[in-house]
């Protein structure tokens, strides 16, 4: 007769097991919800390229720079003195 009073949803399983429903067995409610997942930030490529550009700087002494410009001036002196060729028929 005890089984007649129970609804089909609350009836124990045939082997005598049932879900515990006491407050001590329940999962506690969270204090706060975690934040939503976010995509990882992409590395800024332009900063990476700028950094590489500055790492490729070559140190040159002042004497080397002066000698370079002196040789360039000497080469230009010869170019200015050349005359145009005249066409003859």
PDB file as gemmi writes it, atoms N, CA and C in Angstrom:
CRYST1    1.000    1.000    1.000  90.00  90.00  90.00 P 1                      
ATOM      1  N   UNK A   1       0.798  -1.186   0.000  1.00  0.00           N  
ATOM      2  CA  UNK A   1       0.000   0.000   0.000  1.00  0.00           C  
ATOM      3  C   UNK A   1       0.851   1.265   0.000  1.00  0.00           C  
ATOM      4  N   UNK A   2       2.058   1.162   0.461  1.00  0.00           N  
ATOM      5  CA  UNK A   2       2.924   2.328   0.491  1.00  0.00           C  
ATOM      6  C   UNK A   2       3.275   2.753  -0.926  1.00  0.00           C  
ATOM      7  N   UNK A   3       3.343   1.783  -1.820  1.00  0.00           N  
ATOM      8  CA  UNK A   3       3.692   2.110  -3.196  1.00  0.00           C  
ATOM      9  C   UNK A   3       2.537   2.809  -3.909  1.00  0.00           C  
ATOM     10  N   UNK A   4       1.317   2.612  -3.486  1.00  0.00           N  
ATOM     11  CA  UNK A   4       0.165   3.243  -4.116  1.00  0.00           C  
ATOM     12  C   UNK A   4       0.172   4.754  -3.888  1.00  0.00           C  
ATOM     13  N   UNK A   5       0.668   5.223  -2.735  1.00  0.00           N  
ATOM     14  CA  UNK A   5       0.673   6.645  -2.415  1.00  0.00           C  
ATOM     15  C   UNK A   5       1.786   7.408  -3.143  1.00  0.00           C  
ATOM     16  N   UNK A   6       2.826   6.715  -3.597  1.00  0.00           N  
ATOM     17  CA  UNK A   6       3.953   7.383  -4.259  1.00  0.00           C  
ATOM     18  C   UNK A   6       3.642   7.603  -5.735  1.00  0.00           C  
ATOM     19  N   UNK A   7       4.091   8.740  -6.270  1.00  0.00           N  
ATOM     20  CA  UNK A   7       3.920   9.000  -7.695  1.00  0.00           C  
ATOM     21  C   UNK A   7       5.011   8.257  -8.456  1.00  0.00           C  
ATOM     22  N   UNK A   8       4.869   8.031  -9.749  1.00  0.00           N  
ATOM     23  CA  UNK A   8       5.871   7.271 -10.511  1.00  0.00           C  
ATOM     24  C   UNK A   8       7.223   7.980 -10.582  1.00  0.00           C  
ATOM     25  N   UNK A   9       7.286   9.310 -10.473  1.00  0.00           N  
ATOM     26  CA  UNK A   9       8.553  10.040 -10.542  1.00  0.00           C  
ATOM     27  C   UNK A   9       9.379   9.879  -9.271  1.00  0.00           C  
ATOM     28  N   UNK A  10       8.746   9.701  -8.129  1.00  0.00           N  
ATOM     29  CA  UNK A  10       9.451   9.610  -6.853  1.00  0.00           C  
ATOM     30  C   UNK A  10       9.722   8.172  -6.425  1.00  0.00           C  
ATOM     31  N   UNK A  11       9.333   7.203  -7.190  1.00  0.00           N  
ATOM     32  CA  UNK A  11       9.498   5.810  -6.771  1.00  0.00           C  
ATOM     33  C   UNK A  11      10.959   5.410  -6.830  1.00  0.00           C  
ATOM     34  N   UNK A  12      11.437   4.679  -5.825  1.00  0.00           N  
ATOM     35  CA  UNK A  12      12.828   4.226  -5.832  1.00  0.00           C  
ATOM     36  C   UNK A  12      13.063   3.204  -6.937  1.00  0.00           C  
ATOM     37  N   UNK A  13      14.300   3.066  -7.347  1.00  0.00           N  
ATOM     38  CA  UNK A  13      14.654   2.089  -8.374  1.00  0.00           C  
ATOM     39  C   UNK A  13      14.514   0.682  -7.804  1.00  0.00           C  
ATOM     40  N   UNK A  14      14.446  -0.315  -8.669  1.00  0.00           N  
ATOM     41  CA  UNK A  14      14.237  -1.688  -8.187  1.00  0.00           C  
ATOM     42  C   UNK A  14      15.341  -2.172  -7.238  1.00  0.00           C  
ATOM     43  N   UNK A  15      16.586  -1.675  -7.385  1.00  0.00           N  
ATOM     44  CA  UNK A  15      17.652  -2.159  -6.504  1.00  0.00           C  
ATOM     45  C   UNK A  15      17.730  -1.363  -5.201  1.00  0.00           C  
ATOM     46  N   UNK A  16      16.830  -0.409  -4.981  1.00  0.00           N  
ATOM     47  CA  UNK A  16      16.774   0.331  -3.728  1.00  0.00           C  
ATOM     48  C   UNK A  16      17.570   1.624  -3.731  1.00  0.00           C  
ATOM     49  N   UNK A  17      18.132   2.052  -4.843  1.00  0.00           N  
ATOM     50  CA  UNK A  17      18.918   3.294  -4.913  1.00  0.00           C  
ATOM     51  C   UNK A  17      18.009   4.460  -5.261  1.00  0.00           C  
ATOM     52  N   UNK A  18      18.345   5.649  -4.749  1.00  0.00           N  
ATOM     53  CA  UNK A  18      17.611   6.854  -5.109  1.00  0.00           C  
ATOM     54  C   UNK A  18      18.553   8.050  -5.014  1.00  0.00           C  
ATOM     55  N   UNK A  19      18.194   9.131  -5.643  1.00  0.00           N  
ATOM     56  CA  UNK A  19      19.006  10.346  -5.671  1.00  0.00           C  
ATOM     57  C   UNK A  19      18.903  11.050  -4.324  1.00  0.00           C  
ATOM     58  N   UNK A  20      20.054  11.408  -3.709  1.00  0.00           N  
ATOM     59  CA  UNK A  20      19.978  12.132  -2.430  1.00  0.00           C  
ATOM     60  C   UNK A  20      19.476  13.555  -2.662  1.00  0.00           C  
ATOM     61  N   UNK A  21      18.582  14.015  -1.790  1.00  0.00           N  
ATOM     62  CA  UNK A  21      17.978  15.333  -1.961  1.00  0.00           C  
ATOM     63  C   UNK A  21      18.150  16.210  -0.733  1.00  0.00           C  
ATOM     64  N   UNK A  22      18.955  15.811   0.211  1.00  0.00           N  
ATOM     65  CA  UNK A  22      19.150  16.634   1.408  1.00  0.00           C  
ATOM     66  C   UNK A  22      19.992  17.857   1.056  1.00  0.00           C  
ATOM     67  N   UNK A  23      19.859  18.969   1.791  1.00  0.00           N  
ATOM     68  CA  UNK A  23      20.625  20.193   1.506  1.00  0.00           C  
ATOM     69  C   UNK A  23      22.141  19.986   1.575  1.00  0.00           C  
ATOM     70  N   UNK A  24      22.617  19.067   2.385  1.00  0.00           N  
ATOM     71  CA  UNK A  24      24.063  18.833   2.490  1.00  0.00           C  
ATOM     72  C   UNK A  24      24.623  18.171   1.232  1.00  0.00           C  
ATOM     73  N   UNK A  25      23.784  17.516   0.450  1.00  0.00           N  
ATOM     74  CA  UNK A  25      24.238  16.830  -0.767  1.00  0.00           C  
ATOM     75  C   UNK A  25      24.126  17.698  -2.021  1.00  0.00           C  
ATOM     76  N   UNK A  26      23.537  18.853  -1.910  1.00  0.00           N  
ATOM     77  CA  UNK A  26      23.337  19.703  -3.085  1.00  0.00           C  
ATOM     78  C   UNK A  26      24.606  20.480  -3.433  1.00  0.00           C  
ATOM     79  N   UNK A  27      24.721  20.830  -4.696  1.00  0.00           N  
ATOM     80  CA  UNK A  27      25.846  21.646  -5.175  1.00  0.00           C  
ATOM     81  C   UNK A  27      25.580  23.084  -4.748  1.00  0.00           C  
ATOM     82  N   UNK A  28      26.562  23.746  -4.105  1.00  0.00           N  
ATOM     83  CA  UNK A  28      26.318  25.119  -3.648  1.00  0.00           C  
ATOM     84  C   UNK A  28      26.183  26.081  -4.833  1.00  0.00           C  
ATOM     85  N   UNK A  29      25.389  27.145  -4.623  1.00  0.00           N  
ATOM     86  CA  UNK A  29      25.218  28.158  -5.662  1.00  0.00           C  
ATOM     87  C   UNK A  29      26.477  29.020  -5.718  1.00  0.00           C  
ATOM     88  N   UNK A  30      26.912  29.418  -6.906  1.00  0.00           N  
ATOM     89  CA  UNK A  30      28.124  30.251  -7.014  1.00  0.00           C  
ATOM     90  C   UNK A  30      27.873  31.662  -6.483  1.00  0.00           C  
ATOM     91  N   UNK A  31      28.924  32.262  -5.913  1.00  0.00           N  
ATOM     92  CA  UNK A  31      28.818  33.628  -5.397  1.00  0.00           C  
ATOM     93  C   UNK A  31      28.713  34.635  -6.541  1.00  0.00           C  
ATOM     94  N   UNK A  32      29.480  34.407  -7.600  1.00  0.00           N  
ATOM     95  CA  UNK A  32      29.441  35.290  -8.769  1.00  0.00           C  
ATOM     96  C   UNK A  32      29.725  34.455 -10.018  1.00  0.00           C  
ATOM     97  N   UNK A  33      29.264  34.938 -11.131  1.00  0.00           N  
ATOM     98  CA  UNK A  33      29.461  34.221 -12.396  1.00  0.00           C  
ATOM     99  C   UNK A  33      30.818  34.588 -12.990  1.00  0.00           C  
ATOM    100  N   UNK A  34      31.504  33.628 -13.595  1.00  0.00           N  
ATOM    101  CA  UNK A  34      32.780  33.954 -14.250  1.00  0.00           C  
ATOM    102  C   UNK A  34      32.537  34.774 -15.512  1.00  0.00           C  
ATOM    103  N   UNK A  35      33.549  35.508 -15.934  1.00  0.00           N  
ATOM    104  CA  UNK A  35      33.444  36.322 -17.136  1.00  0.00           C  
ATOM    105  C   UNK A  35      33.357  35.467 -18.387  1.00  0.00           C  
ATOM    106  N   UNK A  36      32.893  36.076 -19.453  1.00  0.00           N  
ATOM    107  CA  UNK A  36      32.779  35.373 -20.728  1.00  0.00           C  
ATOM    108  C   UNK A  36      34.165  35.129 -21.311  1.00  0.00           C  
ATOM    109  N   UNK A  37      34.366  34.031 -22.024  1.00  0.00           N  
ATOM    110  CA  UNK A  37      35.680  33.790 -22.646  1.00  0.00           C  
ATOM    111  C   UNK A  37      35.954  34.815 -23.735  1.00  0.00           C  
ATOM    112  N   UNK A  38      37.214  35.200 -23.878  1.00  0.00           N  
ATOM    113  CA  UNK A  38      37.609  36.199 -24.873  1.00  0.00           C  
ATOM    114  C   UNK A  38      38.662  35.618 -25.795  1.00  0.00           C  
ATOM    115  N   UNK A  39      38.693  36.133 -27.015  1.00  0.00           N  
ATOM    116  CA  UNK A  39      39.722  35.714 -27.963  1.00  0.00           C  
ATOM    117  C   UNK A  39      41.063  36.277 -27.518  1.00  0.00           C  
ATOM    118  N   UNK A  40      42.149  35.540 -27.722  1.00  0.00           N  
ATOM    119  CA  UNK A  40      43.469  36.102 -27.382  1.00  0.00           C  
ATOM    120  C   UNK A  40      43.817  37.245 -28.322  1.00  0.00           C  
ATOM    121  N   UNK A  41      44.519  38.249 -27.791  1.00  0.00           N  
ATOM    122  CA  UNK A  41      44.900  39.402 -28.604  1.00  0.00           C  
ATOM    123  C   UNK A  41      45.999  39.007 -29.573  1.00  0.00           C  
ATOM    124  N   UNK A  42      45.908  39.547 -30.796  1.00  0.00           N  
ATOM    125  CA  UNK A  42      46.927  39.280 -31.811  1.00  0.00           C  
ATOM    126  C   UNK A  42      48.118  40.184 -31.575  1.00  0.00           C  
ATOM    127  N   UNK A  43      49.287  39.669 -31.881  1.00  0.00           N  
ATOM    128  CA  UNK A  43      50.500  40.478 -31.780  1.00  0.00           C  
ATOM    129  C   UNK A  43      50.485  41.522 -32.887  1.00  0.00           C  
ATOM    130  N   UNK A  44      50.881  42.728 -32.568  1.00  0.00           N  
ATOM    131  CA  UNK A  44      50.893  43.817 -33.539  1.00  0.00           C  
ATOM    132  C   UNK A  44      52.116  43.657 -34.445  1.00  0.00           C  
ATOM    133  N   UNK A  45      51.897  43.342 -35.712  1.00  0.00           N  
ATOM    134  CA  UNK A  45      52.990  43.079 -36.655  1.00  0.00           C  
ATOM    135  C   UNK A  45      53.810  44.327 -36.960  1.00  0.00           C  
ATOM    136  N   UNK A  46      53.180  45.499 -36.982  1.00  0.00           N  
ATOM    137  CA  UNK A  46      53.915  46.705 -37.354  1.00  0.00           C  
ATOM    138  C   UNK A  46      54.986  47.027 -36.315  1.00  0.00           C  
ATOM    139  N   UNK A  47      54.706  46.783 -35.052  1.00  0.00           N  
ATOM    140  CA  UNK A  47      55.720  47.013 -34.020  1.00  0.00           C  
ATOM    141  C   UNK A  47      56.890  46.053 -34.205  1.00  0.00           C  
ATOM    142  N   UNK A  48      56.582  44.819 -34.590  1.00  0.00           N  
ATOM    143  CA  UNK A  48      57.624  43.822 -34.799  1.00  0.00           C  
ATOM    144  C   UNK A  48      58.530  44.240 -35.959  1.00  0.00           C  
ATOM    145  N   UNK A  49      57.936  44.740 -37.049  1.00  0.00           N  
ATOM    146  CA  UNK A  49      58.722  45.164 -38.207  1.00  0.00           C  
ATOM    147  C   UNK A  49      59.587  46.372 -37.865  1.00  0.00           C  
ATOM    148  N   UNK A  50      59.020  47.326 -37.101  1.00  0.00           N  
ATOM    149  CA  UNK A  50      59.808  48.498 -36.707  1.00  0.00           C  
ATOM    150  C   UNK A  50      61.000  48.093 -35.860  1.00  0.00           C  
ATOM    151  N   UNK A  51      60.801  47.163 -34.970  1.00  0.00           N  
ATOM    152  CA  UNK A  51      61.874  46.711 -34.098  1.00  0.00           C  
ATOM    153  C   UNK A  51      62.990  46.069 -34.924  1.00  0.00           C  
ATOM    154  N   UNK A  52      62.627  45.286 -35.937  1.00  0.00           N  
ATOM    155  CA  UNK A  52      63.637  44.663 -36.791  1.00  0.00           C  
ATOM    156  C   UNK A  52      64.418  45.710 -37.570  1.00  0.00           C  
ATOM    157  N   UNK A  53      63.737  46.744 -38.041  1.00  0.00           N  
ATOM    158  CA  UNK A  53      64.383  47.776 -38.829  1.00  0.00           C  
ATOM    159  C   UNK A  53      65.472  48.467 -38.003  1.00  0.00           C  
ATOM    160  N   UNK A  54      65.212  48.723 -36.738  1.00  0.00           N  
ATOM    161  CA  UNK A  54      66.183  49.407 -35.901  1.00  0.00           C  
ATOM    162  C   UNK A  54      67.340  48.496 -35.501  1.00  0.00           C  
ATOM    163  N   UNK A  55      67.122  47.194 -35.478  1.00  0.00           N  
ATOM    164  CA  UNK A  55      68.191  46.272 -35.116  1.00  0.00           C  
ATOM    165  C   UNK A  55      69.211  46.117 -36.238  1.00  0.00           C  
ATOM    166  N   UNK A  56      68.868  46.510 -37.471  1.00  0.00           N  
ATOM    167  CA  UNK A  56      69.760  46.328 -38.607  1.00  0.00           C  
ATOM    168  C   UNK A  56      70.670  47.531 -38.848  1.00  0.00           C  
ATOM    169  N   UNK A  57      70.672  48.496 -37.971  1.00  0.00           N  
ATOM    170  CA  UNK A  57      71.507  49.685 -38.129  1.00  0.00           C  
ATOM    171  C   UNK A  57      72.968  49.295 -37.936  1.00  0.00           C  
ATOM    172  N   UNK A  58      73.827  49.763 -38.851  1.00  0.00           N  
ATOM    173  CA  UNK A  58      75.257  49.460 -38.795  1.00  0.00           C  
ATOM    174  C   UNK A  58      75.988  50.720 -38.354  1.00  0.00           C  
ATOM    175  N   UNK A  59      76.862  50.575 -37.384  1.00  0.00           N  
ATOM    176  CA  UNK A  59      77.624  51.724 -36.901  1.00  0.00           C  
ATOM    177  C   UNK A  59      78.826  51.956 -37.810  1.00  0.00           C  
ATOM    178  N   UNK A  60      78.996  53.205 -38.245  1.00  0.00           N  
ATOM    179  CA  UNK A  60      80.090  53.576 -39.141  1.00  0.00           C  
ATOM    180  C   UNK A  60      80.797  54.773 -38.523  1.00  0.00           C  
ATOM    181  N   UNK A  61      82.110  54.783 -38.606  1.00  0.00           N  
ATOM    182  CA  UNK A  61      82.867  55.901 -38.036  1.00  0.00           C  
ATOM    183  C   UNK A  61      82.729  57.145 -38.916  1.00  0.00           C  
ATOM    184  N   UNK A  62      82.987  58.300 -38.330  1.00  0.00           N  
ATOM    185  CA  UNK A  62      82.900  59.563 -39.061  1.00  0.00           C  
ATOM    186  C   UNK A  62      83.912  59.643 -40.186  1.00  0.00           C  
ATOM    187  N   UNK A  63      85.074  59.043 -39.996  1.00  0.00           N  
ATOM    188  CA  UNK A  63      86.112  59.064 -41.039  1.00  0.00           C  
ATOM    189  C   UNK A  63      85.646  58.327 -42.286  1.00  0.00           C  
ATOM    190  N   UNK A  64      84.958  57.214 -42.096  1.00  0.00           N  
ATOM    191  CA  UNK A  64      84.460  56.459 -43.255  1.00  0.00           C  
ATOM    192  C   UNK A  64      83.427  57.274 -44.027  1.00  0.00           C  
ATOM    193  N   UNK A  65      82.567  57.967 -43.310  1.00  0.00           N  
ATOM    194  CA  UNK A  65      81.543  58.786 -43.970  1.00  0.00           C  
ATOM    195  C   UNK A  65      82.203  59.913 -44.765  1.00  0.00           C  
ATOM    196  N   UNK A  66      83.191  60.584 -44.154  1.00  0.00           N  
ATOM    197  CA  UNK A  66      83.889  61.672 -44.845  1.00  0.00           C  
ATOM    198  C   UNK A  66      84.588  61.172 -46.103  1.00  0.00           C  
ATOM    199  N   UNK A  67      85.250  60.019 -46.018  1.00  0.00           N  
ATOM    200  CA  UNK A  67      85.955  59.490 -47.190  1.00  0.00           C  
ATOM    201  C   UNK A  67      84.967  59.104 -48.296  1.00  0.00           C  
ATOM    202  N   UNK A  68      83.795  58.620 -47.898  1.00  0.00           N  
ATOM    203  CA  UNK A  68      82.781  58.257 -48.891  1.00  0.00           C  
ATOM    204  C   UNK A  68      82.329  59.492 -49.669  1.00  0.00           C  
ATOM    205  N   UNK A  69      82.036  60.593 -48.953  1.00  0.00           N  
ATOM    206  CA  UNK A  69      81.571  61.796 -49.628  1.00  0.00           C  
ATOM    207  C   UNK A  69      82.686  62.458 -50.431  1.00  0.00           C  
ATOM    208  N   UNK A  70      83.913  62.360 -49.964  1.00  0.00           N  
ATOM    209  CA  UNK A  70      85.030  62.909 -50.747  1.00  0.00           C  
ATOM    210  C   UNK A  70      85.163  62.170 -52.073  1.00  0.00           C  
ATOM    211  N   UNK A  71      85.055  60.839 -52.036  1.00  0.00           N  
ATOM    212  CA  UNK A  71      85.166  60.062 -53.277  1.00  0.00           C  
ATOM    213  C   UNK A  71      83.976  60.346 -54.198  1.00  0.00           C  
ATOM    214  N   UNK A  72      82.791  60.576 -53.628  1.00  0.00           N  
ATOM    215  CA  UNK A  72      81.613  60.894 -54.444  1.00  0.00           C  
ATOM    216  C   UNK A  72      81.776  62.257 -55.105  1.00  0.00           C  
ATOM    217  N   UNK A  73      82.356  63.229 -54.398  1.00  0.00           N  
ATOM    218  CA  UNK A  73      82.588  64.556 -54.974  1.00  0.00           C  
ATOM    219  C   UNK A  73      83.595  64.472 -56.112  1.00  0.00           C  
ATOM    220  N   UNK A  74      84.639  63.690 -55.931  1.00  0.00           N  
ATOM    221  CA  UNK A  74      85.651  63.532 -56.980  1.00  0.00           C  
ATOM    222  C   UNK A  74      85.054  62.878 -58.222  1.00  0.00           C  
ATOM    223  N   UNK A  75      84.162  61.936 -58.045  1.00  0.00           N  
ATOM    224  CA  UNK A  75      83.533  61.268 -59.185  1.00  0.00           C  
ATOM    225  C   UNK A  75      82.616  62.235 -59.929  1.00  0.00           C  
ATOM    226  N   UNK A  76      81.922  63.102 -59.204  1.00  0.00           N  
ATOM    227  CA  UNK A  76      81.009  64.070 -59.835  1.00  0.00           C  
ATOM    228  C   UNK A  76      81.769  65.157 -60.583  1.00  0.00           C  
ATOM    229  N   UNK A  77      82.977  65.504 -60.149  1.00  0.00           N  
ATOM    230  CA  UNK A  77      83.755  66.538 -60.832  1.00  0.00           C  
ATOM    231  C   UNK A  77      84.031  66.138 -62.276  1.00  0.00           C  
ATOM    232  N   UNK A  78      84.311  64.889 -62.517  1.00  0.00           N  
ATOM    233  CA  UNK A  78      84.579  64.418 -63.870  1.00  0.00           C  
ATOM    234  C   UNK A  78      83.331  64.409 -64.729  1.00  0.00           C  
ATOM    235  N   UNK A  79      82.162  64.184 -64.146  1.00  0.00           N  
ATOM    236  CA  UNK A  79      80.912  64.124 -64.910  1.00  0.00           C  
ATOM    237  C   UNK A  79      80.506  65.503 -65.404  1.00  0.00           C  
ATOM    238  N   UNK A  80      80.753  66.527 -64.634  1.00  0.00           N  
ATOM    239  CA  UNK A  80      80.329  67.877 -65.009  1.00  0.00           C  
ATOM    240  C   UNK A  80      81.161  68.435 -66.156  1.00  0.00           C  
ATOM    241  N   UNK A  81      82.373  67.961 -66.350  1.00  0.00           N  
ATOM    242  CA  UNK A  81      83.268  68.512 -67.362  1.00  0.00           C  
ATOM    243  C   UNK A  81      83.072  67.885 -68.740  1.00  0.00           C  
ATOM    244  N   UNK A  82      82.329  66.810 -68.813  1.00  0.00           N  
ATOM    245  CA  UNK A  82      82.148  66.169 -70.114  1.00  0.00           C  
ATOM    246  C   UNK A  82      81.258  67.032 -70.991  1.00  0.00           C  
ATOM    247  N   UNK A  83      81.562  67.044 -72.247  1.00  0.00           N  
ATOM    248  CA  UNK A  83      80.804  67.852 -73.199  1.00  0.00           C  
ATOM    249  C   UNK A  83      79.906  66.943 -74.021  1.00  0.00           C  
ATOM    250  N   UNK A  84      78.841  67.520 -74.520  1.00  0.00           N  
ATOM    251  CA  UNK A  84      77.942  66.766 -75.374  1.00  0.00           C  
ATOM    252  C   UNK A  84      78.602  66.550 -76.720  1.00  0.00           C  
ATOM    253  N   UNK A  85      78.315  65.438 -77.296  1.00  0.00           N  
ATOM    254  CA  UNK A  85      78.851  65.117 -78.604  1.00  0.00           C  
ATOM    255  C   UNK A  85      78.006  65.767 -79.683  1.00  0.00           C  
ATOM    256  N   UNK A  86      78.634  66.304 -80.657  1.00  0.00           N  
ATOM    257  CA  UNK A  86      77.895  66.921 -81.752  1.00  0.00           C  
ATOM    258  C   UNK A  86      77.683  65.894 -82.851  1.00  0.00           C  
ATOM    259  N   UNK A  87      76.534  65.968 -83.431  1.00  0.00           N  
ATOM    260  CA  UNK A  87      76.247  65.064 -84.545  1.00  0.00           C  
ATOM    261  C   UNK A  87      76.735  65.708 -85.835  1.00  0.00           C  
ATOM    262  N   UNK A  88      77.417  64.952 -86.580  1.00  0.00           N  
ATOM    263  CA  UNK A  88      77.849  65.441 -87.894  1.00  0.00           C  
ATOM    264  C   UNK A  88      77.295  64.522 -88.958  1.00  0.00           C  
ATOM    265  N   UNK A  89      76.933  65.115 -90.062  1.00  0.00           N  
ATOM    266  CA  UNK A  89      76.384  64.291 -91.133  1.00  0.00           C  
ATOM    267  C   UNK A  89      77.307  64.192 -92.280  1.00  0.00           C  
TER     268      UNK A  89                                                      
END                                                                             
